[in-house]
Amino acid sequence: MYKNMGYYEICSKYKNFEWEQIFGAISEDDVEKAIASEDVGVKGFMALLSPAAQTLLEKAARRSHEITLRNFGRTIQLYTPMYLSNYCDNSCVYCGFNTNNKIERRALTLKEVREEAGSIASTGLKTILILTGESRQMSPISYIKDCVRVLKEYFSSISIEIYPLTETEYSLLVSTGVDGLTIYQEVYEEDIYNRMHPSGPKSSYRFRLDAPERGAESGMRSVNIGALFGLGGWRKEAFLLGLHAKYLQDKFHDTEIGVSIPRIRRQALYHVGTGQAGGFKAPYAVSDKNIVQIIVSLRLFLPRIGITVSTREDASFRESLVPLGVTKMSAGSTTRVGGRIVAREEREGAEQFEILDKRSVEEIKRMLESKDYQPVLKDWTCLR
Amino acid sequence: MEDILEICGKRLTNRLFVGTGKFSSFSLMKQALEAAETEVATVALRRVDTGSKTENILDYVPKGCIIMPNTSGARNADEAVRIARIARAGGAADWVKIEIIQDNKYLLPDNIETLKAAQILAKEGFKVFPYMSPDLSMARRLAEAGAAAVMPLGSPIGSNRGVKTRELVEIMVREIRIPVIVDAGLGKPSDACECMELGCAAVLVNTAIAIAQDPVGMARAFSDAVRAGRLAYLSGMPSASSSANASSPLTGFLRDI
């Protein structure tokens, strides 16, 4: 259907789509068919995301549970994010690291990287996701490579969530020992994207959209994409996210494709950058029920993809999501640079976003065990 | 008469191999392995953390059970070879299940890369058990390369669809000199029984046991089914017929036969 088209071209085909009309015309019968189907397809995926599917959510959820169980068993992979640097040249309106925010900027020294790695490794975790803001000057590739060399001593799988790179740069990191790439488009609707990312290198929609593909091409074992729900209409965003995942899965057979469904709260408790009251208000509401519908629709559409739920969601909601199709969760998270080693007073106010599930790795492990799920702390052995 | 599967210098009385992934806990996995009385358990090296101070999956494999590391996660021969070497350097026995998958959608194996890895690893003294799509020519090549057995899939991993590849597996059993062990896709004890009735040397089961409501009970059920199927095979299965054979419409005119 989309042979020889890049994802930008595919996305463009949906640009002038009458979304409300099309989703509105889907009947419960269409949804039933999609739930029963072995190969849901693009039309079925759309049906699962439609308003008509809301009354059939339990049925879809059961199917999602069953498919997930067959493919991944009673296991949930755990990982934790580690922020290396918060220097940033972008001014994304929802982000605490926005270059205009007056926060303390820092990049971990290699000694600090080692200290924080040791602290994380003592929890038993072997999988780590390293993050930076977008500053080629303050957190260049050479710096990330140096950090990876240190981290390899502690972890068996290292993923990056940094600014988009060229294929050659991704290859460099792969040869250093990085095996996974996480990069979210944040919002697929280009007009909203441009409003949310007014300046800095991130304002290039296209360079970011094609980044997962460059990563897969460079030999990353896993590529994880996502949309920040709340920035755009959730049905359309979930649809374009799922289609993107399918596009990558079809093109790169040997890459493990995953999706994340982070949600930005409509009413931020405080400004994540400055700690002051107020803060960014997401333009679109996304309810818990909507998130569940997104997860089960993605699972039925793409039975083999990984689905991640981060600590942006609160503890009880995360627990309820465990059997629904999720395969990966973060634990013991902090969104501050050096969050595990720097004194508390020093790091106040310098977080990228607000964390709602603040539980430790040990607590998350116990929660999973109580739900008859095996927490998986190691899922790869670095071969480089 | 005792029925023994002699393989790589070991004498096995139980022909059910069990995979260790997908269980809700290591202790439940251990109970299932014990209930199945399995003598060979496969373990994904990617999941083994020998440095772990708290939980190491290998500690939960019953004593006396052979641990066969698998190369799950390998996308090509080179990665599989490296994983096997890491496993051996880590003290595992030299049995290795080669699992090379370039297709993340269906998890179907890549036979060509599998052959390459088998050739290298067999030369290095590994006891090689390649997981493969059932193909007679490839099975012959793998046997020539020194594989200890071949492990054709019944249907895709985790699909629980049973022996969809029956015709091809039957041909392999008939033609291949080394043991044929059906791996993947067996969803019910009767699927495992069917493989054994066909004359397979053993079967490997993971998902159907691990995600059953009662994995321990299901492990026992699979073990019994494998024994029943094997006994049926050894006892000489009468051939089945789809209709009654009272008259002989084609040769009835030959009164004297």
Interface residues (C-beta under 8 A of the other chain):
Chain A: L69 R70 N71 F72 G73 R74 T75 G124 K126 S156 R221 Q249 H253 D254 T255 E256 I257 R304 E369 D372 Y373 Q374 V376 L377 K378 D379 W380 T381 L383
Chain B: G21 K22 F23 S24 S25 F26 L45 R46 R47 V48 D49 S52 K53 T54 E55 G73 R75 E79 R82 I83 I86 I101 Q102 D103 N104 K105 Y106 L107 G158 S159 N160 T207 A210 I211
